[in-house]
């Protein structure tokens, strides 16, 4: 089972086991990470915004046009921002590190 790390807004790192086939939003919720996901993964809210750390961004499948459009509405947007509901975990993402964005309140 892949292991990934969430970094909270206070810089606390939480390493979790994450089932293949789950999205980062599902994993975050299962591990009580402070992420909203208001639209339940329907790409209509951007409240599942996560920032991908280090070299991991380039190892993820590219975001769709719809995801990029929704990210434009996210607070604290960075060059490596993604929607947590759009990233599905696979074995080759073992070690992935993501952090919660600054200015955490999405809408
Ligand atoms: S949960 Fe709404 S866009 Fe991801």
Backbone and ligand atoms as CSV (ligand in chain L), in Angstrom:
chain,resi,resn,atom,element,x,y,z
A,1,UNK,N,N,0.856,-1.190,0.000
A,1,UNK,CA,C,0.000,0.000,0.000
A,1,UNK,C,C,0.894,1.243,0.000
A,2,UNK,N,N,0.669,2.158,-0.949
A,2,UNK,CA,C,1.513,3.367,-0.979
A,2,UNK,C,C,1.378,4.187,0.297
A,3,UNK,N,N,2.447,4.889,0.620
A,3,UNK,CA,C,2.444,5.795,1.766
A,3,UNK,C,C,2.610,7.200,1.234
A,4,UNK,N,N,1.770,8.101,1.701
A,4,UNK,CA,C,1.903,9.491,1.272
A,4,UNK,C,C,1.923,10.395,2.504
A,5,UNK,N,N,2.378,11.615,2.301
A,5,UNK,CA,C,2.498,12.554,3.414
A,5,UNK,C,C,1.679,13.798,3.123
A,6,UNK,N,N,0.867,14.158,4.100
A,6,UNK,CA,C,0.158,15.438,4.065
A,6,UNK,C,C,0.870,16.391,5.016
A,7,UNK,N,N,1.104,17.617,4.578
A,7,UNK,CA,C,1.692,18.631,5.451
A,7,UNK,C,C,0.603,19.647,5.770
A,8,UNK,N,N,0.300,19.781,7.048
A,8,UNK,CA,C,-0.766,20.678,7.495
A,8,UNK,C,C,-0.294,22.137,7.428
A,9,UNK,N,N,-1.220,23.052,7.651
A,9,UNK,CA,C,-0.883,24.483,7.572
A,9,UNK,C,C,0.093,24.900,8.661
A,10,UNK,N,N,0.142,24.149,9.743
A,10,UNK,CA,C,1.114,24.461,10.795
A,10,UNK,C,C,2.433,23.711,10.579
A,11,UNK,N,N,2.591,23.140,9.379
A,11,UNK,CA,C,3.812,22.444,8.959
A,11,UNK,C,C,3.968,21.053,9.578
A,12,UNK,N,N,2.953,20.603,10.295
A,12,UNK,CA,C,2.979,19.240,10.805
A,12,UNK,C,C,2.833,18.256,9.653
A,13,UNK,N,N,3.687,17.253,9.628
A,13,UNK,CA,C,3.605,16.242,8.569
A,13,UNK,C,C,2.903,14.995,9.102
A,14,UNK,N,N,1.969,14.482,8.325
A,14,UNK,CA,C,1.266,13.253,8.692
A,14,UNK,C,C,1.446,12.249,7.560
A,15,UNK,N,N,2.105,11.148,7.871
A,15,UNK,CA,C,2.341,10.111,6.876
A,15,UNK,C,C,1.249,9.065,7.019
A,16,UNK,N,N,0.627,8.701,5.920
A,16,UNK,CA,C,-0.498,7.763,5.993
A,16,UNK,C,C,-0.365,6.685,4.925
A,17,UNK,N,N,-0.918,5.515,5.242
A,17,UNK,CA,C,-1.059,4.463,4.238
A,17,UNK,C,C,-2.277,4.791,3.404
A,18,UNK,N,N,-2.151,4.660,2.110
A,18,UNK,CA,C,-3.222,5.114,1.237
A,18,UNK,C,C,-3.558,4.036,0.217
A,19,UNK,N,N,-4.807,3.586,0.204
A,19,UNK,CA,C,-5.176,2.518,-0.725
A,19,UNK,C,C,-5.080,2.960,-2.181
A,20,UNK,N,N,-4.556,2.080,-3.016
A,20,UNK,CA,C,-4.586,2.302,-4.464
A,20,UNK,C,C,-6.012,2.586,-4.911
A,21,UNK,N,N,-6.168,3.498,-5.833
A,21,UNK,CA,C,-7.479,3.743,-6.406
A,21,UNK,C,C,-8.296,4.778,-5.655
A,22,UNK,N,N,-7.824,5.201,-4.498
A,22,UNK,CA,C,-8.507,6.282,-3.781
A,22,UNK,C,C,-7.968,7.609,-4.270
A,23,UNK,N,N,-8.805,8.626,-4.212
A,23,UNK,CA,C,-8.313,9.970,-4.539
A,23,UNK,C,C,-7.670,10.583,-3.295
A,24,UNK,N,N,-6.871,11.612,-3.531
A,24,UNK,CA,C,-6.260,12.297,-2.384
A,24,UNK,C,C,-7.332,12.883,-1.470
A,25,UNK,N,N,-8.441,13.305,-2.030
A,25,UNK,CA,C,-9.536,13.817,-1.194
A,25,UNK,C,C,-10.066,12.712,-0.276
A,26,UNK,N,N,-10.303,11.540,-0.825
A,26,UNK,CA,C,-10.804,10.429,-0.010
A,26,UNK,C,C,-9.806,10.059,1.086
A,27,UNK,N,N,-8.539,10.035,0.716
A,27,UNK,CA,C,-7.503,9.661,1.685
A,27,UNK,C,C,-7.431,10.709,2.791
A,28,UNK,N,N,-7.451,11.974,2.403
A,28,UNK,CA,C,-7.362,13.047,3.395
A,28,UNK,C,C,-8.524,12.960,4.378
A,29,UNK,N,N,-9.701,12.736,3.859
A,29,UNK,CA,C,-10.865,12.640,4.746
A,29,UNK,C,C,-10.753,11.441,5.674
A,30,UNK,N,N,-10.307,10.333,5.152
A,30,UNK,CA,C,-10.191,9.123,5.978
A,30,UNK,C,C,-9.193,9.328,7.109
A,31,UNK,N,N,-8.261,10.246,6.913
A,31,UNK,CA,C,-7.220,10.474,7.917
A,31,UNK,C,C,-7.420,11.793,8.658
A,32,UNK,N,N,-8.630,12.342,8.591
A,32,UNK,CA,C,-8.995,13.537,9.354
A,32,UNK,C,C,-8.142,14.752,9.007
A,33,UNK,N,N,-7.695,14.829,7.746
A,33,UNK,CA,C,-6.994,16.020,7.281
A,33,UNK,C,C,-8.043,17.114,7.047
A,34,UNK,N,N,-7.673,18.349,7.336
A,34,UNK,CA,C,-8.606,19.471,7.255
A,34,UNK,C,C,-8.783,19.941,5.805
A,35,UNK,N,N,-9.606,19.215,5.065
A,35,UNK,CA,C,-9.870,19.550,3.668
A,35,UNK,C,C,-11.373,19.400,3.461
A,36,UNK,N,N,-11.952,20.283,2.666
A,36,UNK,CA,C,-13.412,20.299,2.616
A,36,UNK,C,C,-13.984,19.371,1.537
A,37,UNK,N,N,-13.673,19.669,0.279
A,37,UNK,CA,C,-14.238,18.828,-0.787
A,37,UNK,C,C,-15.742,18.990,-0.902
A,38,UNK,N,N,-16.187,20.230,-0.954
A,38,UNK,CA,C,-17.621,20.533,-0.860
A,38,UNK,C,C,-18.461,19.901,-1.960
A,39,UNK,N,N,-17.901,19.735,-3.137
A,39,UNK,CA,C,-18.717,19.215,-4.244
A,39,UNK,C,C,-18.563,17.706,-4.410
A,40,UNK,N,N,-17.880,17.083,-3.454
A,40,UNK,CA,C,-17.732,15.616,-3.459
A,40,UNK,C,C,-17.033,15.110,-4.721
A,41,UNK,N,N,-16.090,15.862,-5.204
A,41,UNK,CA,C,-15.287,15.377,-6.329
A,41,UNK,C,C,-15.868,15.655,-7.695
A,42,UNK,N,N,-16.834,16.540,-7.770
A,42,UNK,CA,C,-17.463,16.834,-9.061
A,42,UNK,C,C,-16.841,18.033,-9.770
A,43,UNK,N,N,-15.687,18.447,-9.311
A,43,UNK,CA,C,-14.943,19.554,-9.911
A,43,UNK,C,C,-15.787,20.818,-10.025
A,44,UNK,N,N,-16.441,21.147,-8.953
A,44,UNK,CA,C,-17.292,22.331,-8.943
A,44,UNK,C,C,-17.031,23.225,-7.742
A,45,UNK,N,N,-15.882,23.063,-7.052
A,45,UNK,CA,C,-15.720,23.886,-5.850
A,45,UNK,C,C,-14.287,24.358,-5.569
A,46,UNK,N,N,-13.284,23.558,-5.868
A,46,UNK,CA,C,-11.873,23.853,-5.579
A,46,UNK,C,C,-11.551,23.828,-4.087
A,47,UNK,N,N,-12.447,23.333,-3.254
A,47,UNK,CA,C,-12.146,23.260,-1.822
A,47,UNK,C,C,-11.318,22.024,-1.461
A,48,UNK,N,N,-10.926,21.276,-2.454
A,48,UNK,CA,C,-10.036,20.130,-2.226
A,48,UNK,C,C,-8.621,20.458,-2.690
A,49,UNK,N,N,-8.345,21.747,-2.869
A,49,UNK,CA,C,-7.043,22.226,-3.342
A,49,UNK,C,C,-5.900,21.732,-2.459
A,50,UNK,N,N,-4.896,21.149,-3.105
A,50,UNK,CA,C,-3.673,20.717,-2.427
A,50,UNK,C,C,-2.482,21.191,-3.238
A,51,UNK,N,N,-1.375,21.426,-2.571
A,51,UNK,CA,C,-0.139,21.822,-3.245
A,51,UNK,C,C,0.793,20.615,-3.250
A,52,UNK,N,N,1.229,20.242,-4.428
A,52,UNK,CA,C,2.100,19.075,-4.579
A,52,UNK,C,C,3.545,19.509,-4.362
A,53,UNK,N,N,4.265,18.782,-3.511
A,53,UNK,CA,C,5.615,19.173,-3.128
A,53,UNK,C,C,6.679,18.578,-4.052
A,54,UNK,N,N,7.771,19.317,-4.155
A,54,UNK,CA,C,8.988,18.834,-4.799
A,54,UNK,C,C,8.766,18.343,-6.208
A,55,UNK,N,N,9.434,17.255,-6.554
A,55,UNK,CA,C,9.374,16.765,-7.940
A,55,UNK,C,C,8.090,16.002,-8.261
A,56,UNK,N,N,7.233,15.846,-7.279
A,56,UNK,CA,C,6.058,15.008,-7.494
A,56,UNK,C,C,5.093,15.585,-8.506
A,57,UNK,N,N,5.028,16.873,-8.608
A,57,UNK,CA,C,4.051,17.482,-9.525
A,57,UNK,C,C,4.213,16.934,-10.939
A,58,UNK,N,N,5.456,16.841,-11.385
A,58,UNK,CA,C,5.702,16.393,-12.761
A,58,UNK,C,C,5.455,14.897,-12.943
A,59,UNK,N,N,5.305,14.191,-11.870
A,59,UNK,CA,C,5.062,12.751,-11.968
A,59,UNK,C,C,3.574,12.421,-11.980
A,60,UNK,N,N,2.747,13.396,-11.796
A,60,UNK,CA,C,1.302,13.173,-11.806
A,60,UNK,C,C,0.777,13.321,-13.228
A,61,UNK,N,N,-0.302,12.634,-13.539
A,61,UNK,CA,C,-0.964,12.889,-14.826
A,61,UNK,C,C,-1.345,14.369,-14.904
A,62,UNK,N,N,-1.234,14.935,-16.092
A,62,UNK,CA,C,-1.522,16.368,-16.254
A,62,UNK,C,C,-2.976,16.668,-15.898
A,63,UNK,N,N,-3.224,17.850,-15.355
A,63,UNK,CA,C,-4.615,18.219,-15.059
A,63,UNK,C,C,-5.418,18.433,-16.341
A,64,UNK,N,N,-6.692,18.141,-16.265
A,64,UNK,CA,C,-7.589,18.404,-17.398
A,64,UNK,C,C,-7.855,19.905,-17.497
A,65,UNK,N,N,-8.399,20.324,-18.614
A,65,UNK,CA,C,-8.768,21.739,-18.765
A,65,UNK,C,C,-9.781,22.143,-17.701
A,66,UNK,N,N,-10.694,21.242,-17.394
A,66,UNK,CA,C,-11.704,21.552,-16.377
A,66,UNK,C,C,-11.056,21.738,-15.012
A,67,UNK,N,N,-10.086,20.887,-14.696
A,67,UNK,CA,C,-9.405,21.033,-13.403
A,67,UNK,C,C,-8.647,22.365,-13.362
A,68,UNK,N,N,-7.952,22.682,-14.435
A,68,UNK,CA,C,-7.203,23.944,-14.445
A,68,UNK,C,C,-8.142,25.134,-14.291
A,69,UNK,N,N,-9.300,25.050,-14.931
A,69,UNK,CA,C,-10.258,26.138,-14.818
A,69,UNK,C,C,-10.743,26.301,-13.386
A,70,UNK,N,N,-10.983,25.191,-12.721
A,70,UNK,CA,C,-11.460,25.261,-11.339
A,70,UNK,C,C,-10.351,25.731,-10.406
A,71,UNK,N,N,-9.118,25.319,-10.678
A,71,UNK,CA,C,-8.000,25.749,-9.834
A,71,UNK,C,C,-7.834,27.263,-9.853
A,72,UNK,N,N,-8.179,27.885,-10.973
A,72,UNK,CA,C,-8.067,29.347,-11.053
A,72,UNK,C,C,-8.894,30.032,-9.970
A,73,UNK,N,N,-9.865,29.325,-9.439
A,73,UNK,CA,C,-10.731,29.903,-8.408
A,73,UNK,C,C,-10.247,29.590,-6.997
A,74,UNK,N,N,-9.175,28.817,-6.889
A,74,UNK,CA,C,-8.707,28.384,-5.560
A,74,UNK,C,C,-7.876,29.479,-4.901
A,75,UNK,N,N,-8.045,29.625,-3.596
A,75,UNK,CA,C,-7.193,30.538,-2.832
A,75,UNK,C,C,-5.816,29.917,-2.648
A,76,UNK,N,N,-4.800,30.774,-2.614
A,76,UNK,CA,C,-3.450,30.287,-2.352
A,76,UNK,C,C,-2.888,29.455,-3.485
A,77,UNK,N,N,-3.340,29.732,-4.704
A,77,UNK,CA,C,-2.905,28.950,-5.864
A,77,UNK,C,C,-1.386,29.031,-6.046
A,78,UNK,N,N,-0.760,27.906,-6.362
A,78,UNK,CA,C,0.675,27.870,-6.657
A,78,UNK,C,C,0.884,27.180,-7.998
A,79,UNK,N,N,2.134,27.164,-8.454
A,79,UNK,CA,C,2.458,26.518,-9.733
A,79,UNK,C,C,2.295,25.007,-9.662
A,80,UNK,N,N,2.229,24.456,-8.448
A,80,UNK,CA,C,2.082,23.003,-8.325
A,80,UNK,C,C,0.779,22.628,-7.621
A,81,UNK,N,N,-0.207,23.483,-7.740
A,81,UNK,CA,C,-1.516,23.193,-7.137
A,81,UNK,C,C,-2.285,22.172,-7.962
A,82,UNK,N,N,-3.024,21.329,-7.268
A,82,UNK,CA,C,-3.927,20.378,-7.924
A,82,UNK,C,C,-5.198,20.262,-7.082
A,83,UNK,N,N,-6.215,19.681,-7.712
A,83,UNK,CA,C,-7.424,19.360,-6.959
A,83,UNK,C,C,-7.284,17.947,-6.395
A,84,UNK,N,N,-7.440,17.830,-5.102
A,84,UNK,CA,C,-7.254,16.530,-4.461
A,84,UNK,C,C,-8.211,15.464,-4.961
A,85,UNK,N,N,-9.373,15.885,-5.423
A,85,UNK,CA,C,-10.352,14.905,-5.893
A,85,UNK,C,C,-10.013,14.366,-7.276
A,86,UNK,N,N,-9.022,14.969,-7.925
A,86,UNK,CA,C,-8.699,14.558,-9.293
A,86,UNK,C,C,-7.415,13.744,-9.381
A,87,UNK,N,N,-6.802,13.492,-8.239
A,87,UNK,CA,C,-5.575,12.690,-8.242
A,87,UNK,C,C,-5.879,11.354,-7.589
A,88,UNK,N,N,-5.792,10.313,-8.383
A,88,UNK,CA,C,-6.046,8.955,-7.901
A,88,UNK,C,C,-4.719,8.285,-7.612
A,89,UNK,N,N,-4.644,7.699,-6.443
A,89,UNK,CA,C,-3.377,7.109,-6.020
A,89,UNK,C,C,-3.097,5.807,-6.768
A,90,UNK,N,N,-1.845,5.664,-7.183
A,90,UNK,CA,C,-1.355,4.423,-7.781
A,90,UNK,C,C,-0.054,4.071,-7.082
A,91,UNK,N,N,0.386,2.843,-7.271
A,91,UNK,CA,C,1.579,2.369,-6.558
A,91,UNK,C,C,2.797,3.241,-6.855
A,92,UNK,N,N,2.877,3.781,-8.061
A,92,UNK,CA,C,4.071,4.573,-8.392
A,92,UNK,C,C,4.062,5.953,-7.746
A,93,UNK,N,N,3.006,6.261,-7.013
A,93,UNK,CA,C,2.997,7.526,-6.266
A,93,UNK,C,C,3.385,7.317,-4.804
A,94,UNK,N,N,3.926,6.137,-4.507
A,94,UNK,CA,C,4.406,5.873,-3.147
A,94,UNK,C,C,5.442,6.931,-2.769
A,95,UNK,N,N,5.215,7.607,-1.648
A,95,UNK,CA,C,6.134,8.659,-1.211
A,95,UNK,C,C,5.665,10.066,-1.532
A,96,UNK,N,N,4.566,10.182,-2.244
A,96,UNK,CA,C,4.013,11.493,-2.612
A,96,UNK,C,C,3.857,12.401,-1.387
A,97,UNK,N,N,4.190,13.674,-1.567
A,97,UNK,CA,C,4.031,14.658,-0.489
A,97,UNK,C,C,3.168,15.807,-1.012
A,98,UNK,N,N,2.103,16.110,-0.283
A,98,UNK,CA,C,1.239,17.244,-0.628
A,98,UNK,C,C,1.010,18.059,0.637
A,99,UNK,N,N,0.735,19.342,0.451
A,99,UNK,CA,C,0.436,20.169,1.627
A,99,UNK,C,C,-0.839,20.960,1.406
A,100,UNK,N,N,-1.442,21.326,2.501
A,100,UNK,CA,C,-2.629,22.156,2.433
A,100,UNK,C,C,-2.198,23.563,2.052
A,101,UNK,N,N,-2.979,24.237,1.219
A,101,UNK,CA,C,-2.582,25.556,0.735
A,101,UNK,C,C,-2.629,26.620,1.821
A,102,UNK,N,N,-1.868,27.692,1.594
A,102,UNK,CA,C,-1.962,28.875,2.466
A,102,UNK,C,C,-3.355,29.471,2.308
A,103,UNK,N,N,-3.709,30.348,3.219
A,103,UNK,CA,C,-5.029,30.993,3.149
A,103,UNK,C,C,-6.115,29.948,3.002
A,104,UNK,N,N,-6.078,29.021,3.916
A,104,UNK,CA,C,-6.818,27.797,3.799
A,104,UNK,C,C,-8.283,27.867,3.479
A,105,UNK,N,N,-8.955,28.923,3.794
A,105,UNK,CA,C,-10.389,28.928,3.558
A,105,UNK,C,C,-10.672,29.036,2.083
A,106,UNK,N,N,-11.091,27.954,1.484
A,106,UNK,CA,C,-11.599,28.022,0.135
A,106,UNK,C,C,-13.044,28.458,0.225
A,107,UNK,N,N,-13.735,28.392,-0.844
A,107,UNK,CA,C,-15.133,28.810,-0.769
A,107,UNK,C,C,-16.045,27.646,-1.084
L,1,LIG,S1,S,-14.117,18.323,-4.209
L,1,LIG,FE1,FE,-14.890,19.977,-5.329
L,1,LIG,S2,S,-13.411,20.230,-6.890
L,1,LIG,FE2,FE,-12.609,18.604,-5.706
